[in-house]
């Protein structure tokens, strides 16, 4: 059955992919580096993060021009950089991502590192190389810097390394995941609110939705490592046996319970956000269907 999310995907994923396939080359001038950057960005993926930004703008009734589209795609550059570096031998040393060889397997660890190094500042470039007013550009840039930096994603990555082999408490695991995974997902929603010029006082409930959605996303990802297959998720499974994950900490059954509770909290926050902003949030609610694709075991 078609949903509003299906319609959004059919409309915007081709346009997102077009930007990502054609715009990187314009901003890079070293052939192998450009190829390495483009390789990971265009290796596939759900395009979940830019879709979330576009869904917020759509829900707000804002028109989406090329500036908004390219700024939304900037987050995919940042996300791809994080994946390239996460897969490196010095980090997780993975050799498969989205069903394809990881960047360092394809291009070598040095060039892969530089591909990530190139994508990170390019993301910020795309936030200001547009027709937005300077206040919007500055707010987007500051928000992404916080989400991706040492108080956000990088902090989570550091916790992941430092506490490998150490069993975290549930609170510690939630902090790690809130930074490593949740920060960029929260930013995806925040970027839509910034571009939609929603005042700060009206953003709280929508950002709570984003935080709960990000939490659910990580719980679900941890579950898939246990019950999924490599063909389904495009990367090796059963890789988290010695890592801090929800199934390892609380068990698979409890992980499913926590997933359901977190999704319900996200949906409740959306209801509140709809009232606060006087908008129909059914499109954003459709995103929670992402967590219903795997039978419980």
C-alpha positions, 0 to 999 in steps of 0.5 A, spaced: 500 500 500 502 506 498 504 511 503 506 518 503 513 516 505 513 512 498 510 518 494 516 522 498 521 517 496 519 516 489 519 524 488 526 525 492 530 520 492 532 520 484 533 528 485 537 526 491 541 521 487 542 526 482 545 532 486 550 527 489 552 523 483 553 530 479 555 535 484 561 532 488 565 532 482 564 540 481 568 541 487 574 537 487 579 537 482 584 530 484 581 524 480 582 519 485 580 523 491 574 525 487 572 517 485 573 515 492 569 520 495 563 519 490 564 511 491 562 511 498 556 517 497 553 513 491 554 506 493 547 506 495 543 507 502 536 509 504 538 516 503 534 517 510 537 523 513 536 528 507 529 525 506 527 526 513 529 534 512 525 534 506 519 531 510 520 536 515 519 541 509 514 538 506 510 537 512 511 545 514 508 546 507 515 549 504 517 549 497 523 545 496 528 549 491 535 547 489 538 550 495 534 546 500 535 540 496 543 541 496 543 543 503 539 537 505 544 532 501 550 535 505 548 531 511 549 525 506 556 527 505 557 527 512 554 521 514 558 518 508 565 520 511 563 517 518 562 510 514 568 511 511 572 512 517 568 507 521 570 502 516 578 503 516 583 498 519 584 503 525 577 503 527 572 497 525 576 494 519 570 492 515 571 490 508 563 490 506 558 496 506 552 496 502 553 490 499 560 493 496 567 493 498 569 498 503 572 504 501 579 502 504 578 495 500 577 499 494 582 505 494 587 503 500 587 506 507 590 512 505 586 515 500 580 512 504 582 517 509 582 523 505 576 521 502 572 522 508 577 528 510 574 531 503 567 529 504 566 533 511 568 540 509 564 539 503 558 538 507 559 545 510 561 548 503 554 545 501 550 549 507 553 556 505 554 555 497 546 557 496 541 562 496 539 562 503 540 568 507 546 568 512 542 567 518 540 560 515 546 558 513 550 560 519 544 556 523 545 550 519 553 550 519 553 551 527 548 545 528 551 540 523 558 542 527 555 540 533 552 534 531 558 531 527 563 534 532 566 532 539 559 533 543 556 529 537 558 523 533 565 524 534 564 523 541 560 517 540 565 514 536 570 515 541 566 512 546 565 506 542 573 505 541 574 507 548 569 502 551 570 496 547 571 490 551 568 493 557 560 492 558 557 499 559 551 500 563 544 502 559 545 509 561 552 509 558 550 505 552 544 510 550 549 516 551 554 512 546 548 511 541 545 518 542 552 521 540 554 516 534 548 515 531 542 519 534 546 526 533 546 526 525 539 524 525 536 529 530 540 534 525 536 532 519 530 534 523 533 540 525 535 542 519 528 542 516 526 546 522 531 551 520 530 552 513 523 552 515 524 558 519 520 555 525 522 559 531 526 555 537 520 555 542 516 551 537 522 546 535 522 542 542 517 536 540 519 535 533 526 534 536 524 530 541 521 525 535 528 526 532 531 523 538 527 518 539 527 516 532 535 516 532 534 511 539 530 506 535 534 506 529 540 504 533 536 499 537 533 496 531 540 496 527 543 492 533 537 487 533 538 486 525 546 484 527 543 478 531 537 476 526 538 479 519 542 477 514 548 480 510 544 480 503 538 484 507 542 489 510 548 489 506 554 488 511 556 483 515 552 480 521 553 477 527 559 482 528 557 485 535 558 479 539 563 483 543 560 490 543 556 494 547 549 493 543 542 492 546 541 485 545 548 484 548 546 488 554 539 486 555 537 480 551 533 480 544 526 480 547 527 486 551 531 489 546 524 489 542 520 491 548 525 497 548 524 498 540 516 498 541 516 503 547 521 508 543 517 508 537 511 509 541 515 515 544 517 518 537 510 517 535 507 521 541 512 527 540 510 527 533 502 528 535 505 534 540 509 537 534 503 537 530 499 541 535 504 546 536 506 547 529 499 546 526 501 541 521 499 534 519 505 530 521 502 523 518 508 523 513 513 523 518 509 518 522 510 514 516 518 513 517 516 509 523 514 504 519 522 502 518 522 498 524 516 494 522 520 490 516 523 484 520 519 479 524 521 478 531 524 472 534 
